[in-house]
Amino acid sequence: MNLLRMDNVSIVVEDLETVVAFFTELGLRLEGRMRIDGEWAARIVGLPGQVCDIAMLRTPDGHGGIELCRYVRPEVVRPQPENAPANTLGYRRVMFAVDDLEEALARIAKHGATLVGEVTKYEEIFKLCYVRGPEGLLIGLAEPLRGS
């Protein structure tokens, strides 16, 4: 068995339109939307009677993807604490490479994104930061500094 690729990361949201707008402003491309329901879907996720609206987004290079899910039923379960810090167990953030960090920050600020800490440099390789986007989503941004 050989791992072929990572297809996507799933993120559960309440306001699908707001989060789609945020990620498309960042540069992801909306591939499509659909409603997922039925017995086959319920068996996969272990939620009998589940109904979910999804939006599939893809990075410009076509390799990375995000599946945004808005559950119609059952109701979403809220994490505690709601805006968990970076050292909380489990999936914490998605990191994106950008060609201009300051421009990316300015663009997504229009969608409510705020810096978590500050913009820093890792040696002379990357400029990095974490931001909180809509619904408290934690996103990492990295700008290569030497053609990385």
MODELLER restraints for C-alpha pairs under 7 A, 6 or more apart:
rsr = mdl.restraints
at = mdl.atoms
rsr.add(forms.Gaussian(group=physical.xy_distance, feature=features.Distance(at['CA:7:A'], at['CA:64:A']), mean=6.37, stdev=0.5))
rsr.add(forms.Gaussian(group=physical.xy_distance, feature=features.Distance(at['CA:7:A'], at['CA:65:A']), mean=6.06, stdev=0.5))
rsr.add(forms.Gaussian(group=physical.xy_distance, feature=features.Distance(at['CA:8:A'], at['CA:64:A']), mean=6.11, stdev=0.5))
rsr.add(forms.Gaussian(group=physical.xy_distance, feature=features.Distance(at['CA:8:A'], at['CA:65:A']), mean=4.20, stdev=0.5))
rsr.add(forms.Gaussian(group=physical.xy_distance, feature=features.Distance(at['CA:8:A'], at['CA:66:A']), mean=5.00, stdev=0.5))
rsr.add(forms.Gaussian(group=physical.xy_distance, feature=features.Distance(at['CA:8:A'], at['CA:67:A']), mean=6.38, stdev=0.5))
rsr.add(forms.Gaussian(group=physical.xy_distance, feature=features.Distance(at['CA:9:A'], at['CA:65:A']), mean=6.38, stdev=0.5))
rsr.add(forms.Gaussian(group=physical.xy_distance, feature=features.Distance(at['CA:9:A'], at['CA:66:A']), mean=4.87, stdev=0.5))
rsr.add(forms.Gaussian(group=physical.xy_distance, feature=features.Distance(at['CA:9:A'], at['CA:67:A']), mean=5.99, stdev=0.5))
rsr.add(forms.Gaussian(group=physical.xy_distance, feature=features.Distance(at['CA:10:A'], at['CA:66:A']), mean=5.82, stdev=0.5))
rsr.add(forms.Gaussian(group=physical.xy_distance, feature=features.Distance(at['CA:10:A'], at['CA:67:A']), mean=4.56, stdev=0.5))
rsr.add(forms.Gaussian(group=physical.xy_distance, feature=features.Distance(at['CA:10:A'], at['CA:68:A']), mean=5.85, stdev=0.5))
rsr.add(forms.Gaussian(group=physical.xy_distance, feature=features.Distance(at['CA:10:A'], at['CA:69:A']), mean=6.98, stdev=0.5))
rsr.add(forms.Gaussian(group=physical.xy_distance, feature=features.Distance(at['CA:11:A'], at['CA:67:A']), mean=6.21, stdev=0.5))
rsr.add(forms.Gaussian(group=physical.xy_distance, feature=features.Distance(at['CA:11:A'], at['CA:68:A']), mean=4.98, stdev=0.5))
rsr.add(forms.Gaussian(group=physical.xy_distance, feature=features.Distance(at['CA:11:A'], at['CA:69:A']), mean=6.05, stdev=0.5))
rsr.add(forms.Gaussian(group=physical.xy_distance, feature=features.Distance(at['CA:12:A'], at['CA:68:A']), mean=5.92, stdev=0.5))
rsr.add(forms.Gaussian(group=physical.xy_distance, feature=features.Distance(at['CA:12:A'], at['CA:69:A']), mean=4.66, stdev=0.5))
rsr.add(forms.Gaussian(group=physical.xy_distance, feature=features.Distance(at['CA:12:A'], at['CA:70:A']), mean=5.88, stdev=0.5))
rsr.add(forms.Gaussian(group=physical.xy_distance, feature=features.Distance(at['CA:13:A'], at['CA:68:A']), mean=6.68, stdev=0.5))
rsr.add(forms.Gaussian(group=physical.xy_distance, feature=features.Distance(at['CA:13:A'], at['CA:69:A']), mean=5.92, stdev=0.5))
rsr.add(forms.Gaussian(group=physical.xy_distance, feature=features.Distance(at['CA:13:A'], at['CA:70:A']), mean=5.24, stdev=0.5))
rsr.add(forms.Gaussian(group=physical.xy_distance, feature=features.Distance(at['CA:14:A'], at['CA:70:A']), mean=5.57, stdev=0.5))
rsr.add(forms.Gaussian(group=physical.xy_distance, feature=features.Distance(at['CA:16:A'], at['CA:70:A']), mean=6.17, stdev=0.5))
rsr.add(forms.Gaussian(group=physical.xy_distance, feature=features.Distance(at['CA:19:A'], at['CA:134:A']), mean=6.14, stdev=0.5))
rsr.add(forms.Gaussian(group=physical.xy_distance, feature=features.Distance(at['CA:22:A'], at['CA:108:A']), mean=6.38, stdev=0.5))
rsr.add(forms.Gaussian(group=physical.xy_distance, feature=features.Distance(at['CA:22:A'], at['CA:111:A']), mean=5.83, stdev=0.5))
rsr.add(forms.Gaussian(group=physical.xy_distance, feature=features.Distance(at['CA:24:A'], at['CA:30:A']), mean=6.95, stdev=0.5))
rsr.add(forms.Gaussian(group=physical.xy_distance, feature=features.Distance(at['CA:25:A'], at['CA:107:A']), mean=6.63, stdev=0.5))
rsr.add(forms.Gaussian(group=physical.xy_distance, feature=features.Distance(at['CA:25:A'], at['CA:108:A']), mean=6.39, stdev=0.5))
rsr.add(forms.Gaussian(group=physical.xy_distance, feature=features.Distance(at['CA:26:A'], at['CA:104:A']), mean=6.44, stdev=0.5))
rsr.add(forms.Gaussian(group=physical.xy_distance, feature=features.Distance(at['CA:26:A'], at['CA:108:A']), mean=6.36, stdev=0.5))
rsr.add(forms.Gaussian(group=physical.xy_distance, feature=features.Distance(at['CA:28:A'], at['CA:57:A']), mean=5.92, stdev=0.5))
rsr.add(forms.Gaussian(group=physical.xy_distance, feature=features.Distance(at['CA:28:A'], at['CA:58:A']), mean=5.41, stdev=0.5))
rsr.add(forms.Gaussian(group=physical.xy_distance, feature=features.Distance(at['CA:28:A'], at['CA:59:A']), mean=4.77, stdev=0.5))
rsr.add(forms.Gaussian(group=physical.xy_distance, feature=features.Distance(at['CA:28:A'], at['CA:60:A']), mean=6.19, stdev=0.5))
rsr.add(forms.Gaussian(group=physical.xy_distance, feature=features.Distance(at['CA:29:A'], at['CA:57:A']), mean=5.32, stdev=0.5))
rsr.add(forms.Gaussian(group=physical.xy_distance, feature=features.Distance(at['CA:29:A'], at['CA:58:A']), mean=5.17, stdev=0.5))
rsr.add(forms.Gaussian(group=physical.xy_distance, feature=features.Distance(at['CA:29:A'], at['CA:59:A']), mean=6.33, stdev=0.5))
rsr.add(forms.Gaussian(group=physical.xy_distance, feature=features.Distance(at['CA:29:A'], at['CA:60:A']), mean=6.73, stdev=0.5))
rsr.add(forms.Gaussian(group=physical.xy_distance, feature=features.Distance(at['CA:30:A'], at['CA:56:A']), mean=6.02, stdev=0.5))
rsr.add(forms.Gaussian(group=physical.xy_distance, feature=features.Distance(at['CA:30:A'], at['CA:57:A']), mean=4.46, stdev=0.5))
rsr.add(forms.Gaussian(group=physical.xy_distance, feature=features.Distance(at['CA:30:A'], at['CA:58:A']), mean=6.54, stdev=0.5))
rsr.add(forms.Gaussian(group=physical.xy_distance, feature=features.Distance(at['CA:31:A'], at['CA:56:A']), mean=5.40, stdev=0.5))
rsr.add(forms.Gaussian(group=physical.xy_distance, feature=features.Distance(at['CA:31:A'], at['CA:57:A']), mean=5.44, stdev=0.5))
rsr.add(forms.Gaussian(group=physical.xy_distance, feature=features.Distance(at['CA:31:A'], at['CA:58:A']), mean=6.70, stdev=0.5))
rsr.add(forms.Gaussian(group=physical.xy_distance, feature=features.Distance(at['CA:32:A'], at['CA:55:A']), mean=5.79, stdev=0.5))
rsr.add(forms.Gaussian(group=physical.xy_distance, feature=features.Distance(at['CA:32:A'], at['CA:56:A']), mean=5.46, stdev=0.5))
rsr.add(forms.Gaussian(group=physical.xy_distance, feature=features.Distance(at['CA:33:A'], at['CA:54:A']), mean=5.52, stdev=0.5))
rsr.add(forms.Gaussian(group=physical.xy_distance, feature=features.Distance(at['CA:33:A'], at['CA:55:A']), mean=4.37, stdev=0.5))
rsr.add(forms.Gaussian(group=physical.xy_distance, feature=features.Distance(at['CA:33:A'], at['CA:56:A']), mean=6.30, stdev=0.5))
rsr.add(forms.Gaussian(group=physical.xy_distance, feature=features.Distance(at['CA:34:A'], at['CA:53:A']), mean=5.84, stdev=0.5))
rsr.add(forms.Gaussian(group=physical.xy_distance, feature=features.Distance(at['CA:34:A'], at['CA:54:A']), mean=5.53, stdev=0.5))
rsr.add(forms.Gaussian(group=physical.xy_distance, feature=features.Distance(at['CA:34:A'], at['CA:55:A']), mean=6.77, stdev=0.5))
rsr.add(forms.Gaussian(group=physical.xy_distance, feature=features.Distance(at['CA:35:A'], at['CA:52:A']), mean=5.69, stdev=0.5))
rsr.add(forms.Gaussian(group=physical.xy_distance, feature=features.Distance(at['CA:35:A'], at['CA:53:A']), mean=4.35, stdev=0.5))
rsr.add(forms.Gaussian(group=physical.xy_distance, feature=features.Distance(at['CA:35:A'], at['CA:54:A']), mean=6.18, stdev=0.5))
rsr.add(forms.Gaussian(group=physical.xy_distance, feature=features.Distance(at['CA:36:A'], at['CA:51:A']), mean=5.86, stdev=0.5))
rsr.add(forms.Gaussian(group=physical.xy_distance, feature=features.Distance(at['CA:36:A'], at['CA:52:A']), mean=5.12, stdev=0.5))
rsr.add(forms.Gaussian(group=physical.xy_distance, feature=features.Distance(at['CA:36:A'], at['CA:53:A']), mean=6.11, stdev=0.5))
rsr.add(forms.Gaussian(group=physical.xy_distance, feature=features.Distance(at['CA:37:A'], at['CA:50:A']), mean=5.96, stdev=0.5))
rsr.add(forms.Gaussian(group=physical.xy_distance, feature=features.Distance(at['CA:37:A'], at['CA:51:A']), mean=4.64, stdev=0.5))
rsr.add(forms.Gaussian(group=physical.xy_distance, feature=features.Distance(at['CA:37:A'], at['CA:52:A']), mean=6.45, stdev=0.5))
rsr.add(forms.Gaussian(group=physical.xy_distance, feature=features.Distance(at['CA:42:A'], at['CA:48:A']), mean=4.97, stdev=0.5))
rsr.add(forms.Gaussian(group=physical.xy_distance, feature=features.Distance(at['CA:42:A'], at['CA:49:A']), mean=6.26, stdev=0.5))
rsr.add(forms.Gaussian(group=physical.xy_distance, feature=features.Distance(at['CA:42:A'], at['CA:50:A']), mean=5.76, stdev=0.5))
rsr.add(forms.Gaussian(group=physical.xy_distance, feature=features.Distance(at['CA:50:A'], at['CA:73:A']), mean=5.26, stdev=0.5))
rsr.add(forms.Gaussian(group=physical.xy_distance, feature=features.Distance(at['CA:50:A'], at['CA:74:A']), mean=5.90, stdev=0.5))
rsr.add(forms.Gaussian(group=physical.xy_distance, feature=features.Distance(at['CA:51:A'], at['CA:71:A']), mean=6.02, stdev=0.5))
rsr.add(forms.Gaussian(group=physical.xy_distance, feature=features.Distance(at['CA:51:A'], at['CA:72:A']), mean=5.33, stdev=0.5))
rsr.add(forms.Gaussian(group=physical.xy_distance, feature=features.Distance(at['CA:51:A'], at['CA:73:A']), mean=5.23, stdev=0.5))
rsr.add(forms.Gaussian(group=physical.xy_distance, feature=features.Distance(at['CA:52:A'], at['CA:69:A']), mean=6.23, stdev=0.5))
rsr.add(forms.Gaussian(group=physical.xy_distance, feature=features.Distance(at['CA:52:A'], at['CA:70:A']), mean=5.52, stdev=0.5))
rsr.add(forms.Gaussian(group=physical.xy_distance, feature=features.Distance(at['CA:52:A'], at['CA:71:A']), mean=4.30, stdev=0.5))
rsr.add(forms.Gaussian(group=physical.xy_distance, feature=features.Distance(at['CA:52:A'], at['CA:72:A']), mean=5.48, stdev=0.5))
rsr.add(forms.Gaussian(group=physical.xy_distance, feature=features.Distance(at['CA:53:A'], at['CA:69:A']), mean=5.75, stdev=0.5))
rsr.add(forms.Gaussian(group=physical.xy_distance, feature=features.Distance(at['CA:53:A'], at['CA:70:A']), mean=5.15, stdev=0.5))
rsr.add(forms.Gaussian(group=physical.xy_distance, feature=features.Distance(at['CA:53:A'], at['CA:71:A']), mean=6.37, stdev=0.5))
rsr.add(forms.Gaussian(group=physical.xy_distance, feature=features.Distance(at['CA:54:A'], at['CA:67:A']), mean=6.52, stdev=0.5))
rsr.add(forms.Gaussian(group=physical.xy_distance, feature=features.Distance(at['CA:54:A'], at['CA:68:A']), mean=5.39, stdev=0.5))
rsr.add(forms.Gaussian(group=physical.xy_distance, feature=features.Distance(at['CA:54:A'], at['CA:69:A']), mean=4.51, stdev=0.5))
rsr.add(forms.Gaussian(group=physical.xy_distance, feature=features.Distance(at['CA:54:A'], at['CA:70:A']), mean=6.29, stdev=0.5))
rsr.add(forms.Gaussian(group=physical.xy_distance, feature=features.Distance(at['CA:55:A'], at['CA:67:A']), mean=5.82, stdev=0.5))
rsr.add(forms.Gaussian(group=physical.xy_distance, feature=features.Distance(at['CA:55:A'], at['CA:68:A']), mean=5.17, stdev=0.5))
rsr.add(forms.Gaussian(group=physical.xy_distance, feature=features.Distance(at['CA:55:A'], at['CA:69:A']), mean=6.76, stdev=0.5))
rsr.add(forms.Gaussian(group=physical.xy_distance, feature=features.Distance(at['CA:56:A'], at['CA:66:A']), mean=5.99, stdev=0.5))
rsr.add(forms.Gaussian(group=physical.xy_distance, feature=features.Distance(at['CA:56:A'], at['CA:67:A']), mean=4.67, stdev=0.5))
rsr.add(forms.Gaussian(group=physical.xy_distance, feature=features.Distance(at['CA:56:A'], at['CA:68:A']), mean=6.42, stdev=0.5))
rsr.add(forms.Gaussian(group=physical.xy_distance, feature=features.Distance(at['CA:57:A'], at['CA:65:A']), mean=5.55, stdev=0.5))
rsr.add(forms.Gaussian(group=physical.xy_distance, feature=features.Distance(at['CA:57:A'], at['CA:66:A']), mean=5.18, stdev=0.5))
rsr.add(forms.Gaussian(group=physical.xy_distance, feature=features.Distance(at['CA:57:A'], at['CA:67:A']), mean=6.34, stdev=0.5))
rsr.add(forms.Gaussian(group=physical.xy_distance, feature=features.Distance(at['CA:58:A'], at['CA:64:A']), mean=5.80, stdev=0.5))
rsr.add(forms.Gaussian(group=physical.xy_distance, feature=features.Distance(at['CA:58:A'], at['CA:65:A']), mean=4.35, stdev=0.5))
rsr.add(forms.Gaussian(group=physical.xy_distance, feature=features.Distance(at['CA:58:A'], at['CA:66:A']), mean=6.42, stdev=0.5))
rsr.add(forms.Gaussian(group=physical.xy_distance, feature=features.Distance(at['CA:59:A'], at['CA:65:A']), mean=6.10, stdev=0.5))
rsr.add(forms.Gaussian(group=physical.xy_distance, feature=features.Distance(at['CA:83:A'], at['CA:136:A']), mean=5.59, stdev=0.5))
rsr.add(forms.Gaussian(group=physical.xy_distance, feature=features.Distance(at['CA:86:A'], at['CA:92:A']), mean=6.11, stdev=0.5))
rsr.add(forms.Gaussian(group=physical.xy_distance, feature=features.Distance(at['CA:92:A'], at['CA:138:A']), mean=6.59, stdev=0.5))
rsr.add(forms.Gaussian(group=physical.xy_distance, feature=features.Distance(at['CA:93:A'], at['CA:138:A']), mean=4.89, stdev=0.5))
rsr.add(forms.Gaussian(group=physical.xy_distance, feature=features.Distance(at['CA:93:A'], at['CA:139:A']), mean=5.20, stdev=0.5))
rsr.add(forms.Gaussian(group=physical.xy_distance, feature=features.Distance(at['CA:93:A'], at['CA:140:A']), mean=6.52, stdev=0.5))
rsr.add(forms.Gaussian(group=physical.xy_distance, feature=features.Distance(at['CA:94:A'], at['CA:139:A']), mean=5.17, stdev=0.5))
rsr.add(forms.Gaussian(group=physical.xy_distance, feature=features.Distance(at['CA:94:A'], at['CA:140:A']), mean=5.90, stdev=0.5))
rsr.add(forms.Gaussian(group=physical.xy_distance, feature=features.Distance(at['CA:95:A'], at['CA:139:A']), mean=5.91, stdev=0.5))
rsr.add(forms.Gaussian(group=physical.xy_distance, feature=features.Distance(at['CA:95:A'], at['CA:140:A']), mean=4.17, stdev=0.5))
rsr.add(forms.Gaussian(group=physical.xy_distance, feature=features.Distance(at['CA:95:A'], at['CA:141:A']), mean=5.61, stdev=0.5))
rsr.add(forms.Gaussian(group=physical.xy_distance, feature=features.Distance(at['CA:96:A'], at['CA:140:A']), mean=6.10, stdev=0.5))
rsr.add(forms.Gaussian(group=physical.xy_distance, feature=features.Distance(at['CA:96:A'], at['CA:141:A']), mean=5.02, stdev=0.5))
rsr.add(forms.Gaussian(group=physical.xy_distance, feature=features.Distance(at['CA:96:A'], at['CA:142:A']), mean=6.22, stdev=0.5))
rsr.add(forms.Gaussian(group=physical.xy_distance, feature=features.Distance(at['CA:97:A'], at['CA:141:A']), mean=5.87, stdev=0.5))
rsr.add(forms.Gaussian(group=physical.xy_distance, feature=features.Distance(at['CA:97:A'], at['CA:142:A']), mean=4.75, stdev=0.5))
rsr.add(forms.Gaussian(group=physical.xy_distance, feature=features.Distance(at['CA:97:A'], at['CA:143:A']), mean=5.76, stdev=0.5))
rsr.add(forms.Gaussian(group=physical.xy_distance, feature=features.Distance(at['CA:98:A'], at['CA:141:A']), mean=6.64, stdev=0.5))
rsr.add(forms.Gaussian(group=physical.xy_distance, feature=features.Distance(at['CA:98:A'], at['CA:142:A']), mean=5.95, stdev=0.5))
rsr.add(forms.Gaussian(group=physical.xy_distance, feature=features.Distance(at['CA:98:A'], at['CA:143:A']), mean=5.10, stdev=0.5))
rsr.add(forms.Gaussian(group=physical.xy_distance, feature=features.Distance(at['CA:99:A'], at['CA:143:A']), mean=5.53, stdev=0.5))
rsr.add(forms.Gaussian(group=physical.xy_distance, feature=features.Distance(at['CA:100:A'], at['CA:143:A']), mean=6.26, stdev=0.5))
rsr.add(forms.Gaussian(group=physical.xy_distance, feature=features.Distance(at['CA:101:A'], at['CA:142:A']), mean=7.00, stdev=0.5))
rsr.add(forms.Gaussian(group=physical.xy_distance, feature=features.Distance(at['CA:101:A'], at['CA:143:A']), mean=5.76, stdev=0.5))
rsr.add(forms.Gaussian(group=physical.xy_distance, feature=features.Distance(at['CA:112:A'], at['CA:133:A']), mean=6.18, stdev=0.5))
rsr.add(forms.Gaussian(group=physical.xy_distance, feature=features.Distance(at['CA:112:A'], at['CA:134:A']), mean=6.32, stdev=0.5))
rsr.add(forms.Gaussian(group=physical.xy_distance, feature=features.Distance(at['CA:113:A'], at['CA:131:A']), mean=6.14, stdev=0.5))
rsr.add(forms.Gaussian(group=physical.xy_distance, feature=features.Distance(at['CA:113:A'], at['CA:132:A']), mean=5.32, stdev=0.5))
rsr.add(forms.Gaussian(group=physical.xy_distance, feature=features.Distance(at['CA:113:A'], at['CA:133:A']), mean=4.27, stdev=0.5))
rsr.add(forms.Gaussian(group=physical.xy_distance, feature=features.Distance(at['CA:113:A'], at['CA:134:A']), mean=6.69, stdev=0.5))
rsr.add(forms.Gaussian(group=physical.xy_distance, feature=features.Distance(at['CA:114:A'], at['CA:131:A']), mean=5.30, stdev=0.5))
rsr.add(forms.Gaussian(group=physical.xy_distance, feature=features.Distance(at['CA:114:A'], at['CA:132:A']), mean=5.35, stdev=0.5))
rsr.add(forms.Gaussian(group=physical.xy_distance, feature=features.Distance(at['CA:114:A'], at['CA:133:A']), mean=6.76, stdev=0.5))
rsr.add(forms.Gaussian(group=physical.xy_distance, feature=features.Distance(at['CA:115:A'], at['CA:130:A']), mean=6.07, stdev=0.5))
rsr.add(forms.Gaussian(group=physical.xy_distance, feature=features.Distance(at['CA:115:A'], at['CA:131:A']), mean=4.36, stdev=0.5))
rsr.add(forms.Gaussian(group=physical.xy_distance, feature=features.Distance(at['CA:115:A'], at['CA:132:A']), mean=6.43, stdev=0.5))
rsr.add(forms.Gaussian(group=physical.xy_distance, feature=features.Distance(at['CA:116:A'], at['CA:130:A']), mean=5.49, stdev=0.5))
rsr.add(forms.Gaussian(group=physical.xy_distance, feature=features.Distance(at['CA:116:A'], at['CA:131:A']), mean=5.10, stdev=0.5))
rsr.add(forms.Gaussian(group=physical.xy_distance, feature=features.Distance(at['CA:116:A'], at['CA:132:A']), mean=6.34, stdev=0.5))
rsr.add(forms.Gaussian(group=physical.xy_distance, feature=features.Distance(at['CA:117:A'], at['CA:130:A']), mean=6.76, stdev=0.5))
rsr.add(forms.Gaussian(group=physical.xy_distance, feature=features.Distance(at['CA:118:A'], at['CA:129:A']), mean=6.11, stdev=0.5))
rsr.add(forms.Gaussian(group=physical.xy_distance, feature=features.Distance(at['CA:119:A'], at['CA:127:A']), mean=6.73, stdev=0.5))
rsr.add(forms.Gaussian(group=physical.xy_distance, feature=features.Distance(at['CA:119:A'], at['CA:128:A']), mean=5.60, stdev=0.5))
rsr.add(forms.Gaussian(group=physical.xy_distance, feature=features.Distance(at['CA:119:A'], at['CA:129:A']), mean=4.76, stdev=0.5))
rsr.add(forms.Gaussian(group=physical.xy_distance, feature=features.Distance(at['CA:120:A'], at['CA:127:A']), mean=5.60, stdev=0.5))
rsr.add(forms.Gaussian(group=physical.xy_distance, feature=features.Distance(at['CA:120:A'], at['CA:128:A']), mean=5.36, stdev=0.5))
rsr.add(forms.Gaussian(group=physical.xy_distance, feature=features.Distance(at['CA:120:A'], at['CA:129:A']), mean=6.45, stdev=0.5))
rsr.add(forms.Gaussian(group=physical.xy_distance, feature=features.Distance(at['CA:121:A'], at['CA:127:A']), mean=4.39, stdev=0.5))
rsr.add(forms.Gaussian(group=physical.xy_distance, feature=features.Distance(at['CA:121:A'], at['CA:128:A']), mean=6.05, stdev=0.5))
rsr.add(forms.Gaussian(group=physical.xy_distance, feature=features.Distance(at['CA:124:A'], at['CA:145:A']), mean=6.23, stdev=0.5))
rsr.add(forms.Gaussian(group=physical.xy_distance, feature=features.Distance(at['CA:125:A'], at['CA:144:A']), mean=5.88, stdev=0.5))
rsr.add(forms.Gaussian(group=physical.xy_distance, feature=features.Distance(at['CA:125:A'], at['CA:145:A']), mean=5.06, stdev=0.5))
rsr.add(forms.Gaussian(group=physical.xy_distance, feature=features.Distance(at['CA:125:A'], at['CA:146:A']), mean=5.92, stdev=0.5))
rsr.add(forms.Gaussian(group=physical.xy_distance, feature=features.Distance(at['CA:126:A'], at['CA:142:A']), mean=6.03, stdev=0.5))
rsr.add(forms.Gaussian(group=physical.xy_distance, feature=features.Distance(at['CA:126:A'], at['CA:143:A']), mean=5.37, stdev=0.5))
rsr.add(forms.Gaussian(group=physical.xy_distance, feature=features.Distance(at['CA:126:A'], at['CA:144:A']), mean=4.58, stdev=0.5))
rsr.add(forms.Gaussian(group=physical.xy_distance, feature=features.Distance(at['CA:126:A'], at['CA:145:A']), mean=5.25, stdev=0.5))
rsr.add(forms.Gaussian(group=physical.xy_distance, feature=features.Distance(at['CA:127:A'], at['CA:142:A']), mean=5.58, stdev=0.5))
rsr.add(forms.Gaussian(group=physical.xy_distance, feature=features.Distance(at['CA:127:A'], at['CA:143:A']), mean=5.10, stdev=0.5))
rsr.add(forms.Gaussian(group=physical.xy_distance, feature=features.Distance(at['CA:127:A'], at['CA:144:A']), mean=6.64, stdev=0.5))
rsr.add(forms.Gaussian(group=physical.xy_distance, feature=features.Distance(at['CA:127:A'], at['CA:145:A']), mean=6.97, stdev=0.5))
rsr.add(forms.Gaussian(group=physical.xy_distance, feature=features.Distance(at['CA:128:A'], at['CA:141:A']), mean=5.68, stdev=0.5))
rsr.add(forms.Gaussian(group=physical.xy_distance, feature=features.Distance(at['CA:128:A'], at['CA:142:A']), mean=4.52, stdev=0.5))
rsr.add(forms.Gaussian(group=physical.xy_distance, feature=features.Distance(at['CA:128:A'], at['CA:143:A']), mean=6.56, stdev=0.5))
rsr.add(forms.Gaussian(group=physical.xy_distance, feature=features.Distance(at['CA:129:A'], at['CA:140:A']), mean=5.77, stdev=0.5))
rsr.add(forms.Gaussian(group=physical.xy_distance, feature=features.Distance(at['CA:129:A'], at['CA:141:A']), mean=5.49, stdev=0.5))
rsr.add(forms.Gaussian(group=physical.xy_distance, feature=features.Distance(at['CA:129:A'], at['CA:142:A']), mean=6.79, stdev=0.5))
rsr.add(forms.Gaussian(group=physical.xy_distance, feature=features.Distance(at['CA:130:A'], at['CA:138:A']), mean=6.73, stdev=0.5))
rsr.add(forms.Gaussian(group=physical.xy_distance, feature=features.Distance(at['CA:130:A'], at['CA:139:A']), mean=5.60, stdev=0.5))
rsr.add(forms.Gaussian(group=physical.xy_distance, feature=features.Distance(at['CA:130:A'], at['CA:140:A']), mean=4.40, stdev=0.5))
rsr.add(forms.Gaussian(group=physical.xy_distance, feature=features.Distance(at['CA:130:A'], at['CA:141:A']), mean=6.34, stdev=0.5))
rsr.add(forms.Gaussian(group=physical.xy_distance, feature=features.Distance(at['CA:131:A'], at['CA:138:A']), mean=5.85, stdev=0.5))
rsr.add(forms.Gaussian(group=physical.xy_distance, feature=features.Distance(at['CA:131:A'], at['CA:139:A']), mean=5.31, stdev=0.5))
rsr.add(forms.Gaussian(group=physical.xy_distance, feature=features.Distance(at['CA:131:A'], at['CA:140:A']), mean=6.35, stdev=0.5))
rsr.add(forms.Gaussian(group=physical.xy_distance, feature=features.Distance(at['CA:132:A'], at['CA:138:A']), mean=4.81, stdev=0.5))
rsr.add(forms.Gaussian(group=physical.xy_distance, feature=features.Distance(at['CA:132:A'], at['CA:139:A']), mean=6.33, stdev=0.5))
